[in-house]
Amino acid sequence: MAHAIILMNLGTPAEPTPGAVRQFLKAFLSDSRVVEIPRPLWAMILNLLVLPFRPAKIAPAYREIWNQGLDGETVTGSPIVYYTQRQVALLQQRLNSRAPGQFTVAYAMTYGGPSLADTVSRLSENGITQFTVLPLYPQYSATTTGAIYDQVAEILRSSRNVPDISVVHEYWQHPLYIEALANSVREHWAGRGAAEKLMMSFHGIPKANIRKGDPYYDQCCGTARLLAAELGLSEDKWAITFQSRFGKAEWLQPYTDKTLIAWGQSGVASVDVICPAFSADCLETLEEIAVENRANFIEAGGTEYRYIPALNAREDHLKALEAVVRDRLPAVIADQIAGDGIN
């Protein structure tokens, strides 16, 4: 097997304890791609105001989602790791059925383990010579995919025998990704009926990042429009919002929590929420969206609030990921898994 596909997601604390959360947050929030405040000032804020207090505050939220899935599904440990591992196993099966023995599928996390450097090193020792890294972020942002490029650059810089590594930049508009999102919504509606509003909640980033040239906002809006069109929704039936803001700076708007409160207060009785930027359920979906924002909506006067799970290990999601990977492989390799269509 000469080619490896490495799926990459953000990462997670090793366990739902304040100490493990602190270690994870220190790595995550120390990345200048994530927080662009001048380093000396941010180091003081991080070490004096954030790390001494925030881990103990959010560790209980991690405990709530640990070993928990949606709709009664049992997961092992961290949901984001569980679902990523499932994606790896199922994508490996799909590739094995098309090109037996030609591909190895693995995963890495930007923060926490396993790291990309360790994963590439381990696979190289097993004879892998070519790597395709697939960040599980459909929409590109310097805060997410950009950080992965930094890690690839460091691997290349520190290697004498430089590995052949390519990175998928984005796939926000890929037809099979949009189709998988639409299928998940349709299946939800088939079982429960459609709510008055469909909210598409994306992870937020500071508004200043967009002014500096980050394409994330435009790509989120593009995904939302494509999904709404695929579902045949009129403008008054859906909205795009942004969640998970941190600190006092202005972030992308409209904000998810404030929009839900406004909807509840204005008489919107029911809402469905989907998070198209998340390829796997995690703290931001299972706790912030499914629990915290449900409370915001209900307390504001809403009646019914339903979270539509991330694509996780759905078959149509794996079909989309396979197609995204195939599109980025060298032609001679892509031909090995190409057919009349991905199925």
Number of C-alpha atoms within 10 A of each C-alpha: 14 15 22 22 24 23 22 22 24 21 21 25 20 16 16 22 16 21 16 17 22 21 17 21 21 17 12 19 18 17 15 15 18 17 15 15 12 9 13 9 9 17 15 11 13 17 13 11 12 16 19 13 13 15 21 16 11 16 19 14 16 22 16 13 21 20 15 17 19 15 7 7 8 13 17 13 16 24 24 23 24 20 23 25 18 16 25 19 14 18 24 20 14 17 18 15 11 13 16 14 13 15 19 19 21 23 24 26 21 22 23 19 18 15 17 24 15 13 17 24 14 12 20 17 10 11 11 19 17 18 23 20 24 26 28 23 22 24 26 24 23 19 19 18 25 17 19 25 18 13 15 19 13 12 19 16 10 9 10 8 7 11 17 12 18 16 18 20 19 19 22 22 18 16 16 20 25 23 18 20 24 18 17 19 20 15 12 17 14 10 8 10 11 16 18 15 19 23 23 23 26 24 20 21 26 20 15 14 18 16 9 8 10 18 15 22 21 13 19 25 18 15 25 24 18 19 23 20 14 15 16 10 14 9 10 9 14 18 19 21 23 24 24 17 17 11 7 7 11 12 20 20 18 15 19 25 22 17 19 25 21 17 19 22 16 12 12 20 18 20 24 21 25 23 26 26 21 23 22 23 24 24 20 17 26 22 17 17 24 19 14 14 22 24 17 20 26 18 13 18 19 23 15 16 21 18 21 21 24 23 24 20 20 16 15 19 24 24 18 22 21 20 21 19 16 19 13 17 17 9 11 8 15 16 12 14 20 15 10 5 7 13 12
